């Protein structure tokens, strides 16, 4: 009897030990990290860098054939868009690497699906984890970004300054914004080589904060060979502002056009140019000057190559739109495919603080001469300048303004 009891105990022990081993083979998530930031804790982190490499560690080895884009997804919360990922497996670790920089200050949802299997076929119980990237909101896809935190470095590391002349760094629009670049209106200049790489693109978006000092009448805020690349200008009486740019006709030729905002409400339907589809009427609110003189304003200028529409937003609201499809039938601008640099081949330098660079300038006119301090050198402050080679949505523009305006 004792022998039978002993055999029974051994059998039961083997049964439970065997079950335990089977349970240990179930695929469960042990750890989820973005660098040293825990994505698997009780509280979702809000300080994840925009270029994270995420590692998921599991209880047992993962079948690498199940580590696919259908089983692992990263979604941008505000518009439900999917972020392209590179995913791979090694033993019990899965590496998740976004193929492009994420937007800052943005909520993301990471999903690990039940299609993930262990090497012996055990499925993962599907789970979702969320995190927010560091900083204030900005859409993904930034190709150049200057935040002017005590220097003029491009935060992407691509468009670094070759020269910084008479620039001070002072408090920006709020504490979260940190510092801003201050221009003196006569000599201040920041020179950025290879500016043609900012301009040569089908889709284009420029976002920046500006605080223009109205004691200066006429402001060349920034420029790349003036309208032979692009320039942003505020009129001398602050009655209008514009992005003048060179547009590519797709056949080797190009010409300039102005995305001009006078704030008078004129469109194709009430006396304005036939391609102007929208213009905000600010005449009862003090005009453009009430938006741009002696106060911070957020400006976004865009060109959408698929629709051939140019637009300008100020403080999150559409101010001007123009449709090149509505230009006269014999006008080559109906065929615009994007922006193009057409300045001097010897100097493709983009500048903050004037209309063009002083070295080998495209325009020889005296009013475009940097050496004359009485010309329209920018006087005021600039901050958080971003370039995109994509079109931003109204939602993204509104989120960016509201986030950075806090």
C-alpha positions in Angstrom: 0.0 0.0 0.0 2.9 2.4 0.9 4.4 1.6 -2.5 1.2 2.5 -4.3 0.8 5.7 -2.3 4.4 6.7 -3.1 3.8 6.0 -6.8 0.7 8.1 -6.7 2.5 11.1 -5.1 5.2 10.8 -7.7 2.6 10.7 -10.5 0.8 13.7 -9.0 4.1 15.6 -8.6 5.0 14.8 -12.2 1.6 16.0 -13.4 1.8 19.3 -11.6 5.5 19.8 -12.6 4.6 19.0 -16.2 1.7 21.5 -16.1 4.0 24.2 -14.6 6.4 23.7 -17.4 3.6 23.9 -20.0 2.4 27.2 -18.3 5.9 28.6 -18.4 5.9 28.1 -22.2 2.9 30.4 -22.6 3.9 33.6 -24.4 3.5 36.6 -22.0 5.1 40.0 -22.0 7.8 40.4 -19.4 9.1 43.9 -20.3 8.5 46.7 -22.8 11.0 49.4 -23.0 11.9 52.5 -25.1 15.5 52.9 -24.1 15.3 53.1 -20.3 11.7 54.2 -20.3 9.2 51.6 -19.1 6.2 51.3 -21.5 4.6 48.5 -19.5 4.0 50.3 -16.1 0.8 51.3 -14.5 1.1 54.8 -15.8 1.7 55.6 -19.5 4.9 57.6 -19.9 4.9 61.1 -21.5 8.6 61.6 -22.1 9.4 59.1 -24.9 11.8 60.5 -27.5 10.6 61.0 -31.1 13.1 58.4 -32.3 12.5 55.5 -30.0 13.7 51.9 -30.5 11.3 49.8 -28.5 12.2 46.3 -27.2 9.6 43.8 -26.0 10.9 40.9 -23.9 8.7 37.8 -23.6 8.6 34.9 -21.2 9.8 32.5 -23.9 11.3 32.6 -27.4 9.2 34.1 -30.1 8.5 32.6 -33.5 10.2 35.2 -35.8 7.8 34.3 -38.6 4.9 35.8 -36.6 6.8 39.1 -35.9 5.1 41.0 -38.7 3.5 44.4 -39.4 0.0 42.8 -39.1 0.8 41.5 -35.6 2.6 44.6 -34.3 1.2 48.0 -35.0 1.8 51.6 -33.8 -1.0 54.1 -34.3 -1.0 57.9 -34.0 -4.0 58.6 -31.8 -5.3 61.9 -33.1 -5.8 60.7 -36.7 -5.6 56.9 -36.4 -2.8 56.8 -38.9 -0.4 53.8 -38.8 3.3 54.4 -38.4 5.5 52.2 -40.6 7.7 49.9 -38.5 10.7 47.7 -38.9 10.2 44.7 -36.6 12.5 41.8 -35.8 12.9 38.9 -33.3 15.9 37.3 -31.6 15.2 34.7 -29.0 12.6 36.1 -26.5 13.2 39.7 -27.6 11.3 41.6 -30.3 12.7 45.0 -31.6 10.2 47.6 -32.9 11.8 50.5 -34.8 9.6 53.3 -36.3 10.8 54.0 -39.9 10.4 57.8 -39.4 10.7 60.2 -36.5 7.5 60.4 -34.5 5.7 63.7 -33.9 6.5 65.4 -30.6 3.9 65.8 -27.8 1.8 63.1 -29.5 -0.1 60.1 -28.1 0.7 56.7 -29.7 -0.9 53.3 -29.2 1.3 50.2 -29.5 -0.6 47.0 -30.2 0.9 43.5 -29.8 -1.6 41.1 -31.4 -2.6 37.5 -30.6 -0.9 36.5 -33.9 2.4 36.6 -32.1 3.4 33.1 -31.2 6.1 31.4 -29.1 8.3 29.0 -30.9 6.1 26.1 -29.7 2.9 27.8 -31.0 1.6 29.4 -27.8 -0.2 32.7 -28.6 0.2 36.0 -26.9 -2.9 37.4 -25.3 -3.4 40.6 -27.3 -2.5 43.8 -25.5 -2.3 47.5 -26.1 0.1 50.0 -24.5 0.2 53.8 -24.9 2.8 56.5 -24.6 3.3 60.2 -25.4 6.4 61.6 -27.0 8.3 64.4 -25.3 7.8 68.1 -25.9 4.9 70.1 -27.3 2.9 68.8 -30.2 4.3 68.8 -33.7 3.5 66.5 -36.6 5.9 63.8 -37.7 8.0 64.3 -40.8 10.0 67.4 -39.8 13.0 67.8 -42.1 14.4 70.8 -40.2 13.7 72.4 -36.9 15.2 75.4 -35.1 14.1 75.9 -31.5 16.7 78.6 -30.8 17.6 77.3 -27.3 20.7 79.5 -26.9 21.9 78.5 -30.4 20.9 78.3 -34.0 21.4 74.6 -34.5 18.9 72.5 -36.5 17.6 69.9 -34.1 17.4 67.3 -36.9 21.2 67.9 -37.4 20.8 68.3 -41.2 20.7 72.1 -41.7 23.3 73.5 -39.4 24.3 77.2 -39.5 27.5 78.3 -41.2 27.3 81.8 -39.6 25.3 83.5 -36.8 25.6 87.3 -36.8 24.4 89.6 -34.0 21.7 87.2 -32.7 20.6 87.3 -29.0 18.7 84.5 -27.3 15.9 85.8 -25.0 12.8 84.5 -23.4 10.2 83.3 -25.9 6.4 83.5 -25.8 6.0 81.3 -22.7 8.1 79.4 -20.2 7.5 76.1 -22.1 8.9 77.6 -25.3 12.2 78.5 -23.6 14.3 80.8 -25.6 13.9 82.6 -29.0 16.2 84.2 -31.4 16.2 88.0 -31.3 17.0 90.0 -34.4 18.1 93.7 -34.3 16.6 94.9 -37.6 19.9 96.0 -39.2 22.6 93.3 -39.1 21.2 90.1 -37.5 21.5 87.1 -39.7 21.6 83.3 -39.5 23.0 81.6 -42.5 22.0 78.0 -43.4 23.8 76.2 -46.3 22.1 73.9 -48.7 18.8 75.8 -48.5 17.8 74.5 -51.9 17.1 71.1 -50.2 14.4 72.9 -48.2 12.9 74.3 -51.3 13.1 71.5 -53.9 10.0 69.5 -53.0 6.5 68.7 -54.3 4.6 69.2 -51.0 5.8 72.0 -48.8 4.9 73.3 -45.3 6.7 76.0 -43.2 5.6 76.5 -39.6 7.0 79.2 -37.3 6.4 81.6 -34.5 7.2 85.3 -35.1 7.0 88.4 -32.9 7.6 91.4 -35.2 8.7 94.7 -33.8 6.5 97.4 -35.5 9.1 100.1 -35.1 10.6 98.4 -38.1 8.5 99.2 -41.2 8.9 96.3 -43.6 10.2 92.9 -42.5 12.1 90.3 -44.5 11.6 87.6 -41.9 13.5 84.8 -43.8 14.5 84.1 -47.4 16.3 81.8 -49.8 17.3 83.9 -52.8 14.0 85.9 -52.3 11.2 84.6 -54.6 13.8 82.5 -56.6 13.6 80.2 -53.7 11.1 81.4 -51.1 10.8 84.3 -48.7 8.4 85.4 -46.0 7.7 89.1 -45.7 5.5 91.4 -43.7 4.5 94.7 -45.4 5.9 98.0 -44.2 2.5 99.1 -42.9 1.6 95.7 -41.6 -1.4 95.5 -43.9 -0.4 92.2 -45.4 2.1 89.3 -45.3 3.1 86.8 -47.9 5.1 83.7 -48.8 6.7 84.4 -52.2 8.1 81.2 -53.8 9.4 79.8 -57.0 7.2 77.0 -58.4 8.2 74.1 -60.6 6.2 73.6 -63.9 7.5 70.1 -64.3 9.2 70.8 -67.7 12.5 72.3 -66.4 11.0 75.8 -66.2 9.6 77.7 -63.2 8.2 81.0 -62.1 7.3 82.8 -58.9 3.9 83.4 -57.2 2.8 85.0 -54.0 0.7 83.5 -51.3 -0.5 86.9 -50.3 -2.7 87.6 -47.3 -4.1 91.2 -47.1 -6.9 90.4 -44.6 -9.5 92.2 -46.7 -11.8 89.2 -47.5 -11.4 89.4 -51.3 -11.8 86.2 -53.3 -12.6 85.2 -56.8 -16.3 85.8 -55.9 -16.0 89.4 -54.8 -13.4 91.1 -56.9 -10.2 89.2 -56.0 -8.0 87.2 -58.3 -9.7 84.2 -60.0 -7.7 81.6 -58.2 -8.3 83.0 -54.7 -10.7 80.7 -53.0 -10.6 82.1 -49.5 -9.3 85.2 -47.7 -10.2 86.0 -44.1 -11.8 89.4 -43.6 -10.1 91.1 -40.7 -11.0 94.7 -41.5 -13.3 95.0 -38.4 -10.6 93.5 -36.2 -7.7 95.7 -37.0 -6.5 93.9 -40.1 -3.3 91.9 -40.4 -1.5 94.4 -38.2 -3.7 93.3 -35.2 -2.4 89.8 -35.7 1.3 90.4 -36.4 2.5 93.6 -34.9 4.2 93.5 -31.5 2.8 90.1 -30.5 3.6 86.4 -31.0 1.8 84.8 -34.0 2.0 81.2 -35.3 2.1 81.0 -39.1 1.9 78.0 -41.4 2.3 78.3 -45.1 1.8 75.3 -47.4 1.6 74.0 -50.9 -0.3 70.8 -51.7 0.9 69.3 -55.0 -2.0 66.8 -55.4 -4.6 69.6 -55.2 -2.4 72.5 -56.4 -3.7 74.6 -53.5 -1.6 77.0 -51.5 -2.7 78.0 -48.0 -1.8 80.1 -45.0 -2.9 79.7 -41.4 -2.3 82.2 -38.6 -2.9 81.1 -35.0 -4.5 77.9 -36.1 -7.1 79.4 -38.4 -7.2 79.4 -42.2 -6.4 82.9 -43.5 -5.8 82.5 -47.2 -6.2 79.8 -49.9 -5.5 79.8 -53.6 -6.1 77.2 -56.2 -3.7 77.1 -59.2 -6.2 74.9 -61.1 -8.3 78.1 -61.4 -5.5 80.2 -63.1 -6.2 81.2 -66.7 -6.2 78.3 -69.2 -3.1 79.5 -70.9 -1.2 80.1 -67.7 1.6 77.5 -67.1 1.0 77.8 -63.4 -1.9 75.4 -63.9 0.8 72.7 -64.3 2.8 73.5 -61.1 4.1 70.3 -59.5 5.9 71.8 -56.5 8.5 74.3 -55.3 11.9 74.7 -56.9 15.1 76.6 -56.2 16.1 78.9 -59.1 18.6 81.2 -57.5 22.3 81.6 -58.2 24.0 78.2 -58.4 26.9 79.6 -56.5 24.9 80.4 -53.4 22.0 78.3 -52.1 22.2 79.7 -48.6 18.9 80.1 -46.7 18.9 83.0 -44.1 16.9 84.0 -41.1 16.6 87.8 -40.9 16.7 88.9 -44.5 15.4 88.2 -48.0 18.6 86.6 -49.3 22.2 85.9 -48.4 24.9 88.5 -48.8 27.3 86.2 -50.7 26.6 86.2 -54.5 23.0 87.5 -54.1 20.4 86.6 -56.7 18.8 90.0 -56.6 21.2 93.0 -57.3 18.7 95.7 -56.3 19.8 98.0 -53.6 16.7 97.3 -51.5 17.8 93.6 -51.4 21.3 94.5 -50.3 22.1 93.0 -46.9 24.9 95.6 -46.3 22.4 98.5 -46.1 21.1 98.5 -42.5 18.2 100.7 -43.6 16.7 97.9 -45.7 14.0 95.5 -44.5 16.1 93.5 -42.1 13.9 91.6 -39.7 13.5 93.1 -36.3 11.8 90.9 -33.6 11.9 87.3 -32.5 11.6 83.9 -34.2 11.0 80.6 -32.5 10.2 76.9 -33.3 10.7 77.1 -37.1 9.9 73.8 -38.8 10.0 72.7 -42.4 8.1 69.7 -43.8 8.0 68.1 -47.2 4.4 67.1 -46.7 1.0 68.7 -46.2 -0.3 69.3 -42.7 -3.9 68.8 -41.9 -6.1 71.4 -40.2 -6.2 69.2 -37.1 -2.4 69.1 -37.0 -2.1 72.8 -37.4 -4.7 73.4 -34.7 -3.0 71.0 -32.3 0.4 72.5 -32.9 -0.8 76.1 -32.2 -2.8 75.1 -29.1 0.0 73.0 -27.7 2.7 75.6 -28.2 0.5 78.5 -27.2 0.1 77.2 -23.6 
